[in-house]
Structure formats: C-alpha cells, structure tokens
Amino acid sequence: MSTFEYRDGIIHAEDVPVTELADKYGTPLYVYSRNHFRAQYNSLKDAMADVSPLICYSVKANPNASVVRTFIEEGAGLDIVSGGELYRGLAAGADPSKIVFAGVGKTREEIEYALKQQILFFTVESEPEAIRISECAQKLGVTGRIAFRVNPDVDPKTHEYTTTGKKENKFGMDVARVEKACSVAASLPNLELAGLHMHIGSQILTVEPFAEAVTKVSNFCSRMKTTYPSFKYLDIGGGVGIKYEPGQRPVDLPAFADAVVPPLKKLGLSVVMEPGRFLAGNGGVMVCRVQYVKENEVKKFIISDGAMNDLLRPSLYGSYHEIVAVKECAGSAQADLVGPICESGDFFAQGRELPTVEEGDLLMLKSAGAYGFAMASTYNSRPRPAEVMVDGSQTVLVRERETWEDLVRGEKS
C-alpha cells in the first residue's frame, strides 16, 4: 500500500489531500497514517508466525498516544526506556504484562514504578543494575524479572550513532560476562532470571547481522535454559531497516524470517521483538511551507517554516529524507532546504535536486514517522508542531500545536 501518493496532482495521506491538512492545522505539521501502522505490524507478525513473537513497539520511535494505541489495539506490547514512556504506555491502554523496560540508566524511582505495575521484565545492562532491581523488589515485597542484555559483537553496518551491538558500545555485556552475571542474579533475593536480550543496532538493511547475532547466542541460551528453569525469553530487539532513499531496498521480511526463525524455533524460548522504525517510520511525514527562495553566487536556498528543532535527523545524523512538492511540479533545481534556526546545521537537504517551488508552496519530508516529532525541541523558542492521524478519509488532531504561552509555562521571572 502506498500511503502518501499523488492523486490529481496533489499528495494524499490515505484519502485526504495534504493541502487540506496543512490549511486546517497549519505548518510545520506531522501527518500519520493509521493504516500504514496496522499493515506494518501485521506484515511482521505474519512473517514471524512460526515463533509467535511478542512484538513490543518501541515507544521511543514515536510516543504519540494515538500511535501507541494503534499498535496496542493490534496486539502489540511495548518496549520502553523510561518511567515517562511507561506512564505514556499505560495511559494509552497497554497491558503491563506485555511491557519490557530497557535502558542503561534506570533510576530507583523508575524501577519501583515499573515493579508496581508488574511489567514483563527489565532489560539489564550490568550487575549493579540487577542488584538495584533486587533491592527495589525487596523493598516492595515483589519479584523483579530480568533479562541481561548481551552484546554479541556483531557489526550491523549501519550509522555509527545507531550501532549498539559491538564491543566498543556502551550497551550490554559480552557472553562470558553475562553468564557470570546470571549466576550472580540467581543468588539475589526477589529476582527472577527471565531470559536474554540483545539489540545490535538500528536501520539495518541486510539479514546477515541478525542471523549472526542469533547464532552467536544460541548455545548460551540453551545452557541457560537448562540451568535456570525461569529462563523463558529471548528478546532479539529491533533494528529492521526501512526505505528512506529512492532505490534503497529495505530488509526483505520473508528472507529475515527464513534466517532467524529456524534457530529460534530450535531454542524453544518465547521470542520478543522490539521494532520501532520498521513499524512507524514510513507511516509519517512532515509538511512545511516555503517562506523564501534565496540565491547567491554559489547556491540556492529554499527556506521553510520547518527547522531542525522539528526534525533533527538530517542535522544530527546527516540522514536522508526524500523531499517532494505537495502539489506536483515538473521542474527541479539543485538547492539546500533549510529552516529559520540560527545554526548552520539547520538543514533538511544540502546540494540536492529539489522541486522548483515558490513562497507559499508546500513541501513534504517522507519517512518522518519515527524519530521525528519524538526528537523535536523548542530550540530558538519555536513551539513544536501539531500531529494529525489519518484513517481513510477521517482525520484527528492527535497533538495540538504548542503555543508561545506553552513555551513559558512553569517558568518564573
């Protein structure tokens, strides 16, 4: 299904012209497709059906309540990395028994909050964290379930900022150390060793790193399953890549399943997955309006009302987002698409062939459903954009545009 496509010369979000959305809700604006989210979830569920995984949507990708609830209604659990994400998930109707809590720096307050909600398990990054969870569980008189995060030292061939499974990364521990950590955890009160977790990186476009990682931990999991009766889960994380650039090939789901399902079935553990970008990335776009077109001796600049505070990925990672005119146009020219922020890094594209547009025209940045609004800020005292969910011909404003008053709320002069 093509979620955002031209019809009669205007891009539609499902059955709604994007021009209508921009006129009604203003710009910059995030637009989401509920049916794209549903389709992505079910395509992954179907591909992995032979191991019936618990698919835990990674809330950090897009924490909007309507997005989160869409996946919950399809049967998803949640992957969270903070107390705030747990609060968001519960408010959206999540079942706590289908929530896993990752992250390297959980506070005591966050741990106690999660224990009280009886989440499925914590992903644990170190022995001190396991000890802390044990102490918090003793204090509350409950049992904390944990899964140590193993670092399988697999290179996912992705951006250095989103690589998480190599020895030099801050995440997890090597297999030998995890084995010792499991022994330590087994002796701690109010703690249950629930399984193993791994996550090798994000936006991975080939199957091989996933297959290598599963193979590397298989023997270890078999030993742990035999040694500890409570060892029931293998959480293989997320990271399945999507298409950002024209001609880019996303991970082929049948090939992915063919590579990882057989060894997972052989292990006989309950499988957990944590996709975020795969589920949400191409189900959202950011729409901005051209303010000025400026040229000098060496370059052409298209200046929009969208900026790096609205969509940070190009400035932070040098990430590519396909940029198209909302009203179809034939011409194009090499230009930079920039925003009004007072930073040289405030750009969405540099030296790229972009549509020929004028003041007042609308541009759309694709693949903004994950790590778009989620990373937005109010830098330069710019209110964050509105978010709209489209479902067929129906639209709902799922987050109001911030106001100048919102910017100073809570401050004292």
Secondary structure, 3 states (H helix, E strand, C coil): CCCEEEECCEEEECCEEHHHHHHHHCCCEEEEEHHHHHHHHHHHHHHCHHHCCEEEEEHHHCCCHHHHHHHHHHCCEEEECCHHHHHHHHHCCCCHHHEEECCCCCCHHHHHHHHHHCCCEEEECCHHHHHHHHHHHHHHCCCEEEEEEECCCCCCCCCHHHECCCCCCCCCECHHHHHHHHHHHHCCCCEEEEEEECCCECCECCCHHHHHHHHHHHHHHHHHHHHCCCCCEEECCCCECCCCCCCCCCCCHHHHHHHHHHHHHHHCCEEEECCCHHHHHHHEEEEEEEEEEEECCCCEEEEECCCCCCCCHHHHHCCCCCEEECECCCCEEEEEEECCCCCCCCEEEEEEEEECCCCCCEEEECCCCCCCHHHCCCHHHCCCCEEEEEECCEEEEEECCCCHHHHHCCCCC
